[in-house]
């Protein structure tokens, strides 16, 4: 599992941006997964960097409520990109940004604005964030291909993580959803994606079938009940995300602290150093 940092090579802004994208892409190794605890602001990004992880990954479902919006592209794109830029300025690591389905931007503009925000990669999903309707596989492949072509034209070849939403919004039984996830994953890699992300695939047998059937880098969401990080590595996973899980855990912990204060108790665990 990849969790150690590496020094940035320095140089001009464009050279550094290219280097960060290349470094991010190289970390997607099946069987030695890139582990990315998703962040929501500069403080959480600095904490991830300080813990020794090599990449910062944003999560829209965590950033949106911090900014006062609902997930599902409820955040104005200008505010989402500004949040990504603030995160990027706060750390020295590559940043990969969760851009849902692109916030209505054309591929060239999406890439231009991501690069301007300092991003080295992005997530793009294949269902409508507002309705949950699955995109046609060829339509999504065309979108990914256009993003890849636009990124190549900037000189910063963004790393594309193509989310597959068949386990959320697909139809059919488990075997049919697995088969459709494999079909979409292979198609998206052919279109130019660097990694595919069948979100909510969790059972070990299904994960193994996905990594073997797609035959390319696969990202798995880590949640309670998901195989351990070591098991995911053995299953051939190339990337492990945490979505908004860490942010939700922090929110729940803060709620418990507030309840303790309301009850006239100390919110701090015994032995915790004074803030």
Secondary structure, DSSP 8 states (H G I E B T S, - for coil): -B--------SSHHHHHHHHHHHHHHT--TTS-EEE--BSSHHHHHHHHHTT-SEEEB-HHHHHHHHT--TTT-S-HHHHHHHHHHHHHH-SSEEEEE-TT-TT--HHHHHHHHHHTT-SEEEEESB-TTT--B--HHHHHHHHHHHHHHHHHHT---EEEEEE-HHHH--S-HHHHHHHHHHHHHHHHHHT-SEEEETT--SHHHHHHHHHHH-S-BEEE--TTS--HHHHHHTT--EEE-TTHHHHHHHHHHHHHHHHHHTT---S-TT----
